[in-house]
Amino acid sequence: MDEQKISLLIRHIGGSKKGQVEKFSVDDISEIKIGRGLDNNVSYDPVKEDTISRDHCRIIQDNTNPEHFFISDSHSKNGTFVNDQRTTGKTELFAGDIVKLGKEGPSFEFDLDPRPQSHIKKTRVIDPILAKETKMHTATSSQKATSVKTPPVKEGIGKNTMQHMINQSEKKSKTGLIVTIIALLLIVSTAGYLLAKNGGTTIIQVNEEKDTFSPTEIAKTNKDQVVYIEMAWKLTNTASSEEMYHVYYPIFSGDNITGYRGAYYQNNQGAIVPFLATKGDYLKALGNAQGIELDLIGSAGSGSGFVVDERGFIATNRHVASNWLTSFQFQDYAFPGVLVETNQNGLYEPSWDRPVTSDMVGAWVPGNDSRYIGVNTYLDVTFANNSQRTPAKIVRTSSTHDVAMIKIDLPETLPTVKLFDSYNEIQPGDAAIVMGYPGIAPQQLVLKRSQDVFNSNSNISSVPVPTISTGNVGRMVRGSEKNDKIDGYKSTLGDYYQLTINSAGGGNSGGPMFDDKGRVVGVYSAGKWAPGTSISFAVPIKYVMELMGRQQVIR
């Protein structure tokens, strides 16, 4: 029988290639070159990953033993790290090892398929845990997701420590069971004593239904209904489904490239918009210009939501479910840009004497151009204190407000929040309690040992824990209004509740806003922060309720 061929796998777990897997046959190639140069086997985006050297490191197969692999740093500027330890010389790699290119750079997992017996024995839990990037645009002010630096690595849990924790947990469970049985016996005996003392009649005190609830009570009641949402999207061509890229022209000093400028053009309406192209356009209409780089239009992030129907329907923000319908947050290096025009041959050329600033582009919304459509590469829902991700799909998005409806499919009936349309009676000073998952909150991580014989890797995942933020309604910002004293007016912001809450932020987007009766009256949407002050905004819940049914717009 022929010996099974081994494939080398590079699983990208951080950086611009996150989620991708690259596979190489070790019979065809014995050395894997990694860096920003186009001649590398694993090539990174030269614009996004500017901390990586052009020839950063190499993975080399041992000539004498094909099951042994080593990684060697190619005198890179920021170094190569294996399991959070900087390499010096050649370092042996084992399946499951985490390689990071620079201390704050992208990372990948080294693996072999199938895993040789020698690697299975030496597989170990990696100490450094790469925290997931928390990214999210808000409708008013936020940072581009991919511009956020990866948080510092956190200490992992060793195998012996984890086993000790499991043993302690089992002991606590047994002790808790004994205490529970004793408590039940005491309750039964006490009830019997009272029954005998009162001539067979027991008196049970029943509290009347409370009118208002504390934030603690509201949080406890609704923790299973408020969910954590993770998403990533990319912009595609409506006709061909090809990915759309922002074009960057190189700046030359002699024969050397010293930088890049984002390309923009003026459309038929006179607006300055980013110059986008597919990879096919790059080879054709751009005239094979030397040194051009393409930056994928897309981003990733997290938000919040809440269950509104027991069948799995979840309300959230439009900018969480369909982020391409929100003003795009460009990278810092996108400006100053350069205006692009066509030459006499019909090819595009940059006009270096016509620089473009961010103010000239303004609030560009990718999904507003019918030539493009956004696609979620993933949209996952996770319940509080749980690590299991559940894929969701978009059901509806509002055409006028920052609300949307998504759905997950589970065989169980889900608990729901209580909705109340307070639009016509809510007043400044009314209580506002927001629940969600702000991105600045510390992560909690769990290690799960694999029970799958076909995938023995231990899994480290984050467990979302909801945060509660309290304050008041500071102001009602009506989108429009008309009465007997005025013919009408219009708010430049739209229809929002302005809140005096400053502990909520990016990641809270899409979370519920409760009143003091525990009813959801709004959806947290955005925040504005300035030195010494901050305000938040929530969309009235009536616009979510409109998505839950059919609404006539004409009669």
Secondary structure, 3 states (H helix, E strand, C coil): CCCCCCEEEEEEEECCCCCCEEEEECCCCCEEEEECCCCCCEECCCCCCCCCCCCCEEEEECCCCCCCEEEEECCCCCCEEECCEECCCEEEECCCCEEEECCCCCEEEEEEECCCHHHHHHCCCCCEECCCCCCCCCCCCCCCHHHCCCCCCEECCCHHHHHHHHHHHHHHHHHHHHHHHHHHHHHHHHHHHHHHHCCCCCCCCCCCCCCCCCHHHHHHHHCCCEEEEEEEEEEEECCCCCECEEEEEEEEECCEEEEEEEEEEECCCCCEEECEECHHHHHCCCCCCCCCEEEECEEEEEEEEEEEECCCEEEECHHHHCHHHCCCCCCHHHCCEEEEEECCCCCEEEEEEEEECHHHHCCCCHHHCCCEEEEEEEEEEEECCCCCCEECEEEEECCCCCCEEEECCCCCCCCCCCECCCCCCCCCCCEEEEEECCCCCCCCEEEECCCECCECCCEEEECCCCEEEEEEEEEEECCEECCCCCCCEECCCCCEEEECCCCCCCCCCCCEEECCCCCEEEEEEEEEEECCEEEEEEEECHHHHHHCCCCCCCC
